[in-house]
């Protein structure tokens, strides 16, 4: 059952301590007196005597029972016992009143013609207030007449009032001038009838209303429900949304099906959003919300769209040492392992792809249960090792460029994705201490094919025999092994590692 926000005990929960409020007022005014703030003092109404603030400064509320209701005429009749009766406006009640309800009312005046007291429900803005009838906790209505860096100036039934900036709203208001000329409902928190100083708070009322709305909301909400709310603040880790009495958090992971997003990319302060309640902690009053669960799950049906072997186009979202993450549609991302980037060896994935690149790939694995995909870049194009034996035969002299130098020789690329090794023993006729003494990375060279192993995807090349191959094209250059008709024996590589590069 919702709590009555108009009880003294309930109001006190949201009423700032006197010392705290005094400090806030002093900080707001920074040494400027209320008289200086408002200008010249006003005279009290004729016949009135100055009173000092406090609950004892005016007439207290009277307890009465509702005996009749006429909503069409905006009338609620209240009985105080005996022949004492009064009438209050139906519009003053937040919740619909019922006959028999007992509550507190303030007596504004007596109507002799009707023989009834004109009442104001406790907690509603009183229409007939003066320095003589003011009480701490009274709810009044005022018009904002001006603003300054310390707060707002109001006219409350001809009385000057001040509302500190921190008491204007529950949330920080950077521009108080937007409240000028507005009517505000506020609670009296401090007054001095003799000095004609009146301090009011709108925040107290808003907090009580929110607490009542929160209590009501906690009885209604449940996990899985969809609610509409207003974005109150946006942080790096997520956004807080007011559901009308309670704030809930949309964590950054619940903003979108995409990874690595910023909450500010999706929402901004003041936005109205539909969210799903995914978790409720009724002990702490904390709510976890989701924006992405309001969207269709892109992984539904992925097994039909992205079966193994399917060619796709994707955008590089992140590059790591072990590969790159590729997004093929919003919310569907997979891994391109470094081993699947090229047919040749690469030092780092960033040598092949950069964040933002759009590339053609082929799906090589799919796990819809765990929402995992993996791709291949090299398999999306032709395999350079396929039928390599038909393009490169032993003793053929070809051109290529040096891709990298290692301790045991140098790798030479003959065509994209097709590399062969020039062993250090095949660099020159003389002994070579380092392959870097003979060739440099990027250098164009002519090499002679010694052996092609299509199955193992390896090719052995020679620099020094490329010169011999040229001289062998003349008629005088007849090799002994050709003259004898014997098959040439493979020359053993010297000076380092053999095939295991």
Beta strands, then each sheet from edge to edge (+ up, - down):
strand 1: 62-70
strand 2: 75-79
strand 3: 85-88
strand 4: 102-111
strand 5: 116-121
strand 6: 139-148
strand 7: 151-156
strand 8: 159-164
strand 9: 183-192
strand 10: 197-201
strand 11: 226-234
strand 12: 238-242
strand 13: 247-251
strand 14: 272-281
strand 15: 286-290
strand 16: 311-320
strand 17: 323-329
strand 18: 332-337
strand 19: 358-367
strand 20: 372-376
strand 21: 397-406
strand 22: 409-415
strand 23: 418-423
strand 24: 444-453
strand 25: 458-462
sheet 1: 1+ 2- 3+ 5+ 4- 1+
sheet 2: 8+ 7- 6+ 9- 10+
sheet 3: 11+ 12- 13+ 15+ 14- 11+
sheet 4: 16+ 17- 18+ 20+ 19- 16+
sheet 5: 21+ 22- 23+ 25+ 24- 21+
end
